[in-house]
Amino acid sequence: MFDSDDLAATQDFLTRAYSKTTITPDRGDSPSTHVERQRYGPINMDRLDVRFHMTYDAAPMHRICLTQVHTGTIEEDVPGRRRDVLAPGEVALFCQPELPYSGRVCNASYDLTLFDVDLLDRLAGLDGERVQLLGHRPVSQEAERHVRATLDYVRSLASDGTPVTRLVASTTAAMLAGAVLSAFPTTASDSDGAALNETDTRPLLLKRAIAFIEENADSPIVLSDVAACVHITPRALQYMFKRHLEMTPMAYLRRVRLDHAHHELVDADPTETTVQQVAARWGFAHTGRFAAMYRQTYGCIPSDTLRY
């Protein structure tokens, strides 16, 4: 248990318990903090009462960390997106394991539940690849209820005083990791748990990103627009496309636009349309580069397609 009104002591405790942390209280606030820790096998469960308003900046935690807010609010700085506010009753990932994290705690009582990221990797079975968490919020209200119920169950086990065996602890930890895999968008599974089509094993978030690109190929979209439409960071989006399609999202966008240009050239009247007009309409400002890409893909130059 930790209880202190001393800022330096609180900062030192948070650094030792989680990762190197710097905290800054609002002017005039007394930094009163109370922390109780329970342990159930490989799972750490902390209840924090931060009785003041503080801003925090921390180094990567290298663990899965779930937060469940009881009172007050937590403002998370989500990489690649705006600050997100977690309200009482909500469950979310407190941080990405490999990324630094920051935000603001506003007179809040909340739980932090932590376990080793390797457990998630082993359970996902990705042949040695690390699971990438693609979002910090559960994919649906039902998913949030499921992970909240699992957290409550694990905490109840830790609180009842019954001696825990190694087998029971590892089984419980696997259950919690499974709840995270099913509740949050990851590279290991469909984000909403829907059955995958037998001929298309791509994650649902990737399918949604592809659909967004294809529907907006005639608009001036950029990487951040695609990432925002599926509520993940640009970095996670890049990873997802590279892993499943072996290309970047913007390379996929160029390929879609090239395909639209090809079909337009096939259907166009050469007396009324030029290659330059079609190329410009689909975002290819340099006609020579457009022609080179077109020939590499379709085996002929654009003017030949337009002519015939």
N, C-alpha and C positions, 0 to 999 in steps of 0.2 A: 504494500500500500504506500502511496505517496500523497503527502498533504503539505502544501506550502503557500506562503504569500510572498515568497522571494523570487524575483524574476530570474536571476542567474541560476538558482537551484532548479527552477522549473525548466529552463532551457537545457540545462545539463541532463536532467532526467529524460526529457524528450529525445535528446541526442542518443543517450544510452539505450533507451527502450525501442527506438524506431530507426532514425538515421540522423546525421548531423543537421541540426535545426537551429534556425534563428527566429526569435519571436519578438514582436514589438507591440506593446499594449497601447490602447488609446490613451491620450494624455489624461491624467487624473485617475485612471482606473487602477485599482489594487489588484495585482496579478494573483488572485486566489485560485488555486488549482488542486483538485483532488482526483486521484487515480487509484482504482482497484483492479488488480490483475488476477485472473483465473487461468489455469492451464489444464487442458484436457488432451493428454498425449501430445501430438505435434501441433495442436491448435492453441494459440494464445487469445484470450478474450479479455479485453480491457474496457472498463467503464470509466469515462472521463467526465468530470464536471469542471468546466472552464468558466469560472464565475466572473468573467470580464470579457472585453472585446480585444482580440489580438489578431495581428497579421503574422503569418508564418511563411518561411521559405525553408525548404528541406532538400537534402540530397536524395538520390534514388534509394528506395527501401529494399529492393530486390526480394520482396515478398508480396504475396497476394494480401491485400488489405481491404476488408469490407467495412463500411460504416453504416450504422443504424442510428438515426437521429431521434432523440426523445423530446428535448425541449431546445428552444433557441434555434439558430440556423448556422449552417456551415456554407461558406461561399468558396467553391472550388475553381481554381484557374485551370481549365481543361486545355491541354495543348491543341493549338489550331482552331480553338473556338472561344466564344465569349465566356465570361465567368458564369458558372452555374450555381444556383442556390438550392441547397438541400434543406427541406423543411421537416418538422416533426412527423414521424411515421414513415419517412422515406429511407430506402436502402440503396446504396450505390457503392461503386469501387472508390476508395479514398484516393488512390493514385495508380498510375501505371508502374509496374514493378521496376522497369529499367529507366524511368525518366524522373528528373527532379520534379518536385511538386510544391505548390504554393497556394495561398488563399487566405481566408479570414474566418475565425471562429467568433461568433457573436453570442456570448453568454449562454453557452450550449451544454447540454448533457447528451452524451452520445457513446455508443459502443464502437470499438475497433476490434475486429476479429481477423487474426493473421495466421497464415500458414505458408509453408515453403512453396515457391513457384514450381519446383520439380514435381510436386504431387500432381499438379494440374497437367504437366507434360506427360507423366507416366500414365495417367488415367485416359488422356486423349489418344495415346498410342499413335503418334505421328512419326514413327520410325526415327526417333532421335531429334526431330525438329521441335523447336520451342513454340508453344502456343502463344499466339499474339492476341491480346485483348483489344477488340476493335471499338469499344465504347465503354463508358463508365456507368451508364444507366441500364437496368434490365430492359429486355426487348418488349415487354408488355406488362400490363398490370397483373396478369395471372403469373407471369414469371417473377415479378417482384414479390407477390404473396408467397410463392413457393420458396424463394430464397430466404424471406423473412421467417417463415415457419421453420425452416431448417436451422437458421441461426438461433431461434428461440429454443428449439429442441436441444441443440448442442449445449447451450448455456444452462438449460435445466439439468442436463446430465452432469455438468461440472459442479452444479450447486447442491446436488442432493447428498453429497458426502459418501456415496458408494465407491469403494475401491475400484479402480479402473485397470483392466488387464491390457497388455500390449495389443492383443488381437482386437479387442473392442475399440480401443482408441484409434487404431489404424483404420478399422472399418468405418468409424464415425467420421474420421478425416476424409476418407474417400467419398463418403456420402456428401460432405460439404463441398468438396471439390467438384463432384458431379453436379451439384446444384448450381455452382458458379458457371460451369460449362453450358448448362442448359438454359440458364437465366440471362446470361450476358452474351453479346455478339463476340464471337471469336473466330479464328481461322480454322478451328477444329470441327465446326458443325454449323448447320443452319441456324440462323439467329432466332427463329421463332419455333424451332423444334419440328417444323413440318417435314414430312417424308420427302426425301430427294428423289427426283426423277431418275430412273435407272440409267438413262443416257446422258444425264447432266448432273455431275456431282459437284458443281461449283457452289460455294456458299451463297445463301440468299442475298446477303448484302452486295456481293459481287454482281448478281443478277440485277439487282435494283440499280446499281451504279451503271451497268451496261444499258439498261432500259432508259435511264436518264440521259446518257450520252446520245443514244440513238434518237430519242425524242427531241433533243435540243441541238442536234448537229448543225442546224442552220443558224444557231445563235452564238454570240461571242462568249462562250463559257470557258472557264479556266479550271485548274485543278481544284482550287478551294471550293468552287461551286459544286463540283461532283462530290467532294468529300462531305460538304454540308448537307447535300440531299439525302445521304444515308447515315448522317450523324456520327461520322468517324473523323479522325485526323487525316490530313493529307499524307502524312507518313504511313499510316496504317493502310490507306487506300493504295499507295504505291506498292507496298509489300504484297497486298492481296492480288493486284493485277500481275505483278512480277511472278508470284508463285503459281498462279493458276493459268495465266495467259502468256507468260514470258514476254511481256511488254509493259510499258508504262501506260497509265490512263490517257495521257495526251497522245501517245502513239496510236492507241486504239481509236481515239477521236479522229485523228488524221486518216486512219484506215476507213472509218465509217464515212467520212466526208469524201474520200476518194471513190468509194463505192457509189455514193449518190451522184458524184460528178460523172462517173462511168455510165450509169443508167441514163442520165440526162443527155450525154453525148450520143448514146445509142438511139434515143428517141428524137433528137433535135433535127431541125431542117438546116443543112449547111449553108443555105442561102440567107438565113436569118440569124444564125447563131455562130459565134466564134469560140475557139478553144479558150481564149483569154477571158471571155465573158463567163463561161462555165467555171473555169478555175477560180476566178475572183469571187463568184457567187458562193463557192464552197470554201472560201478562206485561204486559197493558195495565191498569194500575191506575186510570187515569182514563177512565171510560166515555164521557164526552163527546168526548175526543180520539180514542178508539177509533172512535166512530161517525162522526166527521168523516173520518178516514182511510179507513174502510170505504166511506163514500159516494163519496169521491173515486176509489176503486179499482173498486167494483162498481156504482156508479150508483144505489144505494138504501141505506136505513139498515138496520142489523143486525136490528132487530125485524121488518122486513118479510120478510127472509130466514127468520127463525125462524118467523114466522106461516104462511108458505106452504111 
